[in-house]
Amino acid sequence: MGPSARYRPVAGLLAVTVMLLVTACAGSSGAPQAADAPKIELTVATFNEFGYADLYAEYEAQHPNITIVEQHAKTVDDHVKNLDANLARGTGLADIEAMEVSWIYKYLAKADKFADLRKYGADDLKDRWLGWKLDGATTTDGKVIGYGTDIGPEAICYRRDLFAKAGLPTDRAQVAKLFEDWPSYFAVGRKFKQRVPGSAWYDSAVLTWEAMRNQLIQAYYSNEDRFLGDENPLLKRTWDQVVAGSKDGLSAGLPAWSDAWNSAFRTDKFATMACPGWLLGVIQDNAGSFGKGKWDVADVFPGGGGNWGGSYLTVPVQSQHPEEAAKLAAWLTAPEQQVKVFKTIGSFPSTLDAYNDPQVKSQVNAYFNNAPVGQIFVDRARSVILKQHKGPRDGEINQIFTAALARVDAGKQAPDAAWRQALAEADKAATVRVGS
């Protein structure tokens, strides 16, 4: 649902001008090649914005025999449709196919269609990424089908002026103490709503659900890829918390990415939101001069760490040049390249060495009251410890539940009826053959 971690270039976030550090993480894949090596064209299928244009040129300069052609889809959905169609045909896939985090689980069930990157050095790079990021592209029998790109570690963004109006602390360190867990978050929200009845606590039930659901080790599927449905009490408890928030007026009822949602940032419509790092640019773009100095970021996420967003680079077995494609994918996802992408479009790195780079950890955002956002999101990334299991149709099933919540949030359907409808539709989706 919605944009991935690379929703749009992050304007105005990157003020640090320290030179890029050169590390040894690129390995042999970054070594220059002889000009007389066989000529190879590598295709890379991406979506939205990966920020790779300059990296392609750099890699081609180091490898004169290689030409890189990007096949770009405007949205994740368009990309997935193309990928599925070419998988079914058995031809037409790019040498490197990007995978959004919400959809890679679908393709882990088709791991035989993708190269096991251990064959091309993934085992040697296993300490490159955060453990949970690597786990997301690893099958139960240890096959690695994707190199991790960015992530979307979550914090809480909040309106300092509205907190002051409600008599709540505004200092980000004090705000962080308010949100130890989700019950605390909702409790403070109810207090806020009593004191500032004209503003909601958060923007959307759907986005709040997304933040909470992403913390469940098992949401829709068992470890054996069986749809759990109403057998999962944690999923129902999460649902009940979110719909109770809507009933009590905590949600502004704004459909994410809609015109109403975009324009609400220039009003006092809501006071907080679950906030992955990439969302800072969205807030700034939407709120403009109205929001400068009013928005801030707290180094906290209720219940621990959370992640929303990120992708992987995979190499389909259809590729005629799997070794060269794997080398390019490894180079694009190396720490120093992830830092360059972070500097260009703000996509937050998933590699551990990148967190020691001053361009990452020392970043300060003037728009958000000079919040030390680099260190905040490094902390948030390290706080994610879950080994979440998502089944092969997790993306489709989540769309069903978020649509149900949107109906509740808009007052179009009662919570119990929406829950029953979502369960029935999700059960039907889960029984569809994965390859269909």
N, C-alpha and C positions, 0 to 999 in steps of 0.2 A: 504494500500500500504506500502511496506517496513516493517522494523522492528517496533515492538512496543517499549514502553519505556524501555523494558528490552532487548535491542538488543544484548548486550553481557556484561560480567563482565567488570567493569570499572577499568582498570589497572592503578595503580599509583595515583589515585585521593585522596585517603583517608589517610591523614597523622595524623589526630587528634587521640589521644589515651586516651581521657578522658573516664572514666568508664561510662557505661550506667546508665541513671537515671531510677529509679523504680517509676512508677506512679500507680495510682489507676484505670487507664483506662481499664485494662483487665477485671475488674469486676468478677463476679462469674464464668465466663467461664474458667478462669485460675486457679480456686481453685483445689488443688489436690483431687483425688478421691480414695475411698477405694479400696484396692487390690482385694476384693471379689465382686466387682460390675460386672454385666453381661458383657461378652466379646463382643466387637463391633469392626468391621472393617469399617473404613471410607475411601472411595476413593476420590481422588482429581484430576480432569483433568485440566492440565495446558499446556502451550506452551512456546517455547523459554526458557527463564530463569527467574524464580520467586525468586530464592534464598531462598527457604523454607526448604532445607534439614535439617539444624541444628534446625530450629524451630519445625519441625515434631518430632525430637528426644526429644526436650525439652518438648513438649506437651505430648508425650507418657510417659515420666518420671513422669509428674504430674498426668497423667491419666492412671494407669497401665492396666485398662480394655480396652483401645483403641489402636488399631493398625491403622496406616495411610499408605495407599498405593497410590503413585502418578502414574497417567496415563499421560504420557508426550508425547505431539506432538511437532515435531521439528519446525513447523511454525503455524502462526495464521490460514492460509488457511486450513491446515490439521485438525486443531482443529475444525474449523467451519464445515467442511465436516462431521466429526465424530458426532458432536453435532446435526446437522440437521438430519443425518441418524437415530440416536437413538431417537430423538424427534418423527420422523415419525413412527418408529416402536413401540413407546410407552414403550420401555425398553432399558437398556444398558447404560443409563447416569450415571455418577459418582454422589456421594453424594454431592460433590461441583464441580461446573463447572465454570472455569474462563471465563471471557468475556472481550475481548479487546474493548476499548472505541469506536472504529469506527464501531463495530458490535452490541453493546448491544441494539441499537435502534431497530434493527430487532427483538429482543426478547422481548422488551417492548410491542410489538404488540401481543406477545404470553404470556402475563404475567400470564395467568391461568396455564401455564406449570411450573411455578416457585413459590416457597414458598414466601408468603408475610412476609418479615422479621420483620415487625412490631409485628407479633405474637410472635416472639422470642426475642424481646427487642430492635429492631431497633429504635423505637420512643425514648427510653431512651438514645440512642447514637447519636441522630440527631445533637448534637452540636460537635460531634467528628471531622467531616470533614469540609473542605471548602464547603460553600453552593452550589456552582456550581457543585462540585464533587458529592454530594448527589443527586442533581437534575437530574444528568445524569442517575441514576438508579431508578427514581421515575416516575410512570405512572401519567397521568393527573388526575386520581381519588385518588392519594396519596399512592398507593401501592409501597412498596420498595422491589425490587427484587435483589439488589446487595449491598454488602459492598465494599467500595472503597479501592483499593490497592494504587498504585503509580499514579503519574501524570507526565506530561512533560511540565512544564512552559517554555516559550520561551524568549530568549534574542537575541542579535546579536553578533555572533563571527566574528572577523575581523583580518586581517593581518596588524600588526603595521608597518612592513617594507614597504609594498605596499602603505599604507596610507601616510607614510613619503615621498615616491617617488612621490606621487601625490600632495604633499603640503597640505595634510589634517591633522588635529590634530590626535595625536596618544594616548594621555591620555584618559583613558576610560570614565572619567566624561565629557570631552569635546566631545568625540565621541557620547555619549548619546544625546547631545544637537542637533546633526545633524538629528536625526531620529524621529521627533515628530509624523510624519504620513507617510503613504506610498508614497504620492507624493514627500515628502522630500527625502525619501529613494531613489526613482528612479532618482530625480533631482541630488542628490549628485553622484549617480552612473554614470550619463551621464557626469558630470564634471570629475569624475575619469577616465572614458573611453577616454576622450579627452587627458588627461595628461599621461595616461599609456595605450596606445593602444594595447599593447601586452598581457594584462590581462583582463579578464571579471570581472564584478562587483559581480556576484553570480554564484553559481555552476549550478543551474538547474531551468528552468521555472516551472517544476512540483513541486519542493519543495517550491518554492516561492508562487505558487498558494495554496499549502496546508496550508501554514502559513496564508495567507490572507483569504482564504475560511473559515478557522476555526474561524475567528472573526465575521462572519456574523450570526446574530441571526436566520435568515432563509436563507438558501442557496438553497437547492433543493426542500424543502417541506414547505407548509403552516402549521399553527398550527393544521389544520384539516387533516393533512397527505395527502394533495393533491399536486401532483407534479407541481411545478410552471413553470418550463421551462423558456421560454423567457419572462414570465410575471414578472420576478424578475430583475429589472434594476441594482440592486447592484451586482448581480452575473455577469451580462454582463459587468459592469464597471470594476470589478475585472479581468475578462478575458481580456478586452481590455488593461488594464495596463500591464498585464503580457506579452501578445503577442507583445505589443509595445516595451517592454524591450528586447525581443528576436530579434525584427527587428533592434534595435539600437545596438545590440552586447553586451548587458549587461549580457546575460546568456552565460555560458561556454558550454551549450548544453550537459551536462554530465548526462547520465541515472543514477539515484541514485542507489547505491549499486553495480554498474557494476565495472569491473576491471579498466576501464578508470577513473571512478569517484574515486575509491580507490587510484590509483596511482597519481591522480592530486593533492592530498594533499602534495606531495613531490615536487611540482613545483610551479610556480607563475601563475597558470592557472586562479585563481579567488581570490577575496579579502574579500568577506563577505559571510555569510550564516545565515539564520534563524536557531536558535540554541537552541533546548530544552536541558535541563540539561544532559540527557543521551547521547547526541551527543558529549559531550566533550571527552568521552572515545573513540569514533569512530575516532574523529580527531587525538587524540594522537596516537592511534594504527596505523592509516594510514600515518600520517606525520612523525612519529618517530623523530629521532634526527634533521632532517631537520627543523621541525616546532617549536622546543622548543625555546621559547623567541620571536617567530614571531607572534604566535596566542595570542589573548587576548579576553576578554568577556566584553561587555558593558551592564550596567544595564538599558536596554531600549528595547522596542519592538514597532515598528511603529503602531500608532493608539491605543495604550494601551496594555492590556494583551493579551496573546495567549497561547494556550495549544496544544501540539501534543504528544499524547501517554498516556498510563495509562490503567488500567484494573479494573475489579470488580470480586468479588466472589459471585456466586449465588448458591441456593439450589433448584434443581429440585423437583417437587412434586413426581417424581418417587422414590426418596430416601426413603429407609426403616427406616432411622434414621434422620429425618429432624431436630429434636431438637438438637441432638448431633452435626450434621453437621453445624447448624447455630451457635452453641457455638464455634466450631473450627474456622469457618469463621470470627466470631467477634474477636476472640483472634489473629488470623493471621494478621488482619488489625488494631489492636490496636496500639496506637502511639509508645509504646516501641518496638513492633515487627517491625513496619515500620522503626524505627531508626536502628534496627539490620540489616534489609535488605539493607538499605541505606549504612551502613558501609561495608556490604559484597559485593554488586554488584552495588551500586550507584543509585538505583531506588529512585526517589525523593518522599518523603512522601506527602500524601494528608490530613493528620491529623494536626489540629491546634497545639496541644500540642507538636508535634514533632519539630515545628519550634522554640521552646524555648530550645531545647536540644543543648548543645555546640557542639556535634558531627555533627550537621546539620548547625546551623547558624554561627559557627566559622570556617567552613572549608575553607582553602586557597589552591589554586591549583598552585603549583610551575611551572608546564609546561606552564600555561597561564599567565606568568609574575606575579605570586603570586596574581592572582585575588581572591578577597573574594567571591568565587563562592557560598558558603553556603548562605550568606546574599543576594547576587544577586538573587538567585533563590527563596528564601523566598519572596523577594520583588516582583519578577515576578509572583509567585503563587498568592499572595494577590491581584495583579493588575487585575487578570481575574475576570470580573464582569458579563460577559454575561450569559444569560439563553438561550443557543442555543437550537433550536429545530431541531432534525434530524428525518426523517421519517423511515419507516420500511426497505426500500431498499437503504438507504443513502450510505452504503459501496459500493454496486454494482454500483450505479450511479456515485459516485466519481471516481471509477476506469475507467469508460467510459470517463469522462472529463479529467482525468490525462493522459489517453492514447492519447486523441486528442491533448492535449498540448504537449505531447512528440513528436508527429508527426510534429507539427508546429516548435518546438524547433530544430528538426533535419532537417528542411527544406523540409520535405516530403509532406506537405500539406499546402495550404493557410489558414490563420486564419479563414476567413468567411466560407470556406467549412468545416473546422474542427469543427467549432461551430455548423453548421447546422447538421452535422453527429452526433455529440455528443447529441444534443437535440433529434434527432429522436431515437437514440439507448436508451437514458435515458427514454424517454416517453414510449417506449416499455417495458423496464425493470420495470418501476414504475407500469405498469398495470398488471404485473404478480401477481397472488395471493400470499400473504405473506407466506402461508404455503407450497408453492410448492418448 
